[in-house]
Amino acid sequence: MKKTSYIILLFISMLLISTNSIAQNTIDNNLEVEGVTIVKNDTLEKYHSPKKAGYMSAILPGLGQVYNKKYWKLPIIYGGFAVLTYNIINNNTNYIKFRDAYIARIDEDPTNDDILPQYTTDNLRIIKNNYWKSRDLSIILTVTLYILNIFDAIADAHLYSYDISDDLSLRIDPVVIPTYNIGQTSVNGVGISLNF
């Protein structure tokens, strides 16, 4: 089993490396079309691939965020996985305990010991079902966190080179608007202007 996992991991790593080198070759090389040479501009940033960020987060959650240089998201992602994993293990352990107690109570074998005598049969059934639902909900939330981790890495990679200018401003000024109605010469108000 371990050998197969290592082979799959090696294959995916080689795929990512080859995809990166192909994209780098298409960006780095100068093009010559019908006698005109197009030279790469040195001021262009290296292309930041959303696809690569998504693949990296799919392989190892949080790796796409590292690729996007959003290191502050790692504790959130791994903290969420830690809490959800703890909930899955805890709820599953309690589910098994109450399930076994319920089965021992309802079967008609007199040799079974009553594991939890302080609970009634209905209470055992209700508590067992609650732990079962909580465990399944924690599994669903873990899968949701995993998928959100991938989408977050892709969205961050798309916005990686987005320029937020210093020229972004919102101004609120008093405004006097002339009117052409009889008896009223102007209207006072508030003007809002957004510069970007």
C-alpha positions as CSV (number, residue, x, y, z in Angstrom):
1,M,0.0,0.0,0.0
2,K,2.8,2.4,0.9
3,K,4.6,1.7,-2.4
4,T,1.6,2.5,-4.4
5,S,1.1,5.8,-2.5
6,Y,4.7,6.8,-3.1
7,I,4.4,6.1,-6.8
8,I,1.2,8.1,-7.1
9,L,2.8,11.0,-5.2
10,L,5.9,10.8,-7.4
11,F,3.7,10.9,-10.6
12,I,1.7,13.9,-9.4
13,S,4.9,15.8,-8.4
14,M,6.4,15.1,-11.9
15,L,3.2,16.2,-13.5
16,L,3.3,19.5,-11.6
17,I,7.0,20.1,-12.4
18,S,6.5,19.4,-16.1
19,T,3.4,21.7,-16.2
20,N,5.4,24.5,-14.6
21,S,8.4,24.1,-16.9
22,I,6.2,24.1,-20.0
23,A,4.5,27.3,-18.8
24,Q,7.9,28.9,-18.0
25,N,9.3,28.1,-21.4
26,T,6.4,29.7,-23.2
27,I,6.8,32.9,-21.1
28,D,10.6,33.1,-21.1
29,N,11.4,32.5,-24.7
30,N,11.5,35.4,-27.2
31,L,9.1,35.0,-30.2
32,E,10.0,35.8,-33.8
33,V,7.0,36.2,-36.1
34,E,7.6,37.2,-39.7
35,G,10.8,38.9,-39.1
36,V,9.6,40.8,-36.0
37,T,11.1,39.8,-32.7
38,I,9.0,40.2,-29.6
39,V,11.3,40.5,-26.6
40,K,10.2,39.7,-23.1
41,N,9.8,42.8,-21.0
42,D,12.0,42.6,-17.8
43,T,9.4,44.4,-15.7
44,L,6.7,41.7,-16.1
45,E,6.1,39.6,-13.1
46,K,6.4,35.8,-13.3
47,Y,3.0,34.3,-14.1
48,H,1.2,33.1,-11.0
49,S,-0.8,30.0,-11.9
50,P,-4.2,29.5,-10.3
51,K,-4.2,25.9,-11.6
52,K,-0.9,25.2,-9.8
53,A,-2.2,26.7,-6.6
54,G,-5.4,24.6,-6.8
55,Y,-3.4,21.4,-7.4
56,M,-1.0,22.2,-4.6
57,S,-3.9,22.7,-2.2
58,A,-5.5,19.5,-3.4
59,I,-2.4,17.5,-2.7
60,L,-1.6,19.1,0.7
61,P,-4.1,21.5,2.2
62,G,-2.4,24.9,2.8
63,L,0.3,24.4,0.2
64,G,-1.6,26.6,-2.3
65,Q,-1.8,29.3,0.3
66,V,2.0,29.1,0.8
67,Y,2.4,29.3,-3.0
68,N,0.3,32.5,-2.9
69,K,2.3,33.8,0.1
70,K,-0.8,33.9,2.3
71,Y,1.0,32.3,5.3
72,W,-1.5,33.6,7.9
73,K,-4.2,31.2,6.5
74,L,-2.2,28.1,7.5
75,P,-3.2,28.2,11.2
76,I,-6.8,28.6,10.3
77,I,-6.8,25.7,7.8
78,Y,-4.9,23.3,10.1
79,G,-6.8,24.5,13.2
80,G,-10.0,23.7,11.4
81,F,-8.8,20.3,10.4
82,A,-7.5,19.6,13.9
83,V,-10.9,20.5,15.5
84,L,-12.9,18.5,13.0
85,T,-10.7,15.5,13.3
86,Y,-11.0,15.6,17.1
87,N,-14.8,15.8,16.7
88,I,-14.9,12.8,14.3
89,I,-12.8,10.7,16.6
90,N,-14.6,11.7,19.8
91,N,-18.1,11.3,18.3
92,N,-17.2,7.9,16.7
93,T,-15.9,6.6,20.0
94,N,-19.0,7.6,21.9
95,Y,-21.2,6.3,19.1
96,I,-19.6,2.9,19.2
97,K,-19.9,2.8,23.0
98,F,-23.6,3.7,23.0
99,R,-24.3,1.5,20.0
100,D,-22.8,-1.5,21.8
101,A,-24.7,-0.7,25.0
102,Y,-28.0,-0.4,23.0
103,I,-27.4,-3.7,21.2
104,A,-26.6,-5.4,24.4
105,R,-29.7,-4.1,26.0
106,I,-32.2,-5.0,23.2
107,D,-30.9,-8.5,22.4
108,E,-32.4,-11.3,24.4
109,D,-29.1,-12.9,25.4
110,P,-28.9,-13.0,29.2
111,T,-25.1,-13.4,29.2
112,N,-24.5,-9.9,27.9
113,D,-23.5,-7.4,30.6
114,D,-25.4,-4.1,30.8
115,I,-22.7,-1.6,29.9
116,L,-24.5,1.6,30.8
117,P,-27.2,0.7,33.4
118,Q,-27.9,4.4,34.2
119,Y,-29.6,5.0,30.8
120,T,-32.9,3.7,29.7
121,T,-33.2,1.9,26.3
122,D,-34.8,4.9,24.7
123,N,-32.0,7.2,26.0
124,L,-29.3,4.8,24.7
125,R,-31.0,4.9,21.2
126,I,-31.3,8.7,21.2
127,I,-27.8,9.3,22.4
128,K,-26.4,6.8,19.9
129,N,-28.2,8.5,17.1
130,N,-27.0,12.0,18.2
131,Y,-23.4,10.9,18.2
132,W,-23.9,9.2,14.8
133,K,-25.3,12.4,13.3
134,S,-22.6,14.6,14.9
135,R,-19.9,12.3,13.5
136,D,-21.3,12.4,10.0
137,L,-21.7,16.2,10.2
138,S,-18.1,16.5,11.2
139,I,-17.0,14.4,8.2
140,I,-19.1,16.6,5.9
141,L,-17.6,19.7,7.4
142,T,-14.1,18.3,6.9
143,V,-14.7,17.6,3.3
144,T,-16.2,21.1,2.9
145,L,-13.1,22.7,4.5
146,Y,-10.9,20.7,2.2
147,I,-12.8,22.0,-0.9
148,L,-12.9,25.6,0.4
149,N,-9.1,25.4,0.9
150,I,-8.7,24.5,-2.8
151,F,-11.1,27.3,-4.0
152,D,-9.4,29.8,-1.7
153,A,-6.0,29.0,-3.2
154,I,-7.3,29.4,-6.7
155,A,-9.1,32.7,-6.0
156,D,-5.9,34.1,-4.3
157,A,-3.8,33.0,-7.2
158,H,-6.2,34.8,-9.6
159,L,-5.9,38.0,-7.5
160,Y,-2.2,37.6,-6.8
161,S,-1.1,40.3,-9.2
162,Y,-4.1,42.5,-8.8
163,D,-3.0,46.1,-8.2
164,I,-4.7,48.1,-5.6
165,S,-3.7,51.7,-6.3
166,D,-3.0,54.4,-3.8
167,D,-5.4,56.6,-5.8
168,L,-8.5,54.8,-4.4
169,S,-10.5,57.4,-2.4
170,L,-14.0,58.2,-1.3
171,R,-15.0,61.8,-0.7
172,I,-18.2,63.1,0.9
173,D,-18.8,66.9,0.3
174,P,-21.7,69.2,0.8
175,V,-23.4,70.2,-2.4
176,V,-25.7,73.0,-3.4
177,I,-27.7,72.1,-6.5
178,P,-29.5,75.0,-8.3
179,T,-33.2,74.3,-9.2
180,Y,-35.4,75.9,-11.7
181,N,-38.6,75.6,-9.8
182,I,-40.5,78.8,-9.0
183,G,-40.0,79.8,-5.4
184,Q,-37.0,77.6,-4.7
185,T,-33.5,78.6,-5.8
186,S,-31.4,75.7,-4.7
187,V,-31.3,72.4,-2.9
188,N,-28.7,71.5,-0.3
189,G,-27.4,67.9,-0.2
190,V,-24.4,65.6,0.1
191,G,-22.3,64.6,-2.8
192,I,-20.3,61.4,-2.8
193,S,-17.4,60.8,-5.3
194,L,-15.4,57.7,-5.7
195,N,-12.0,57.9,-7.4
196,F,-10.2,54.8,-8.6
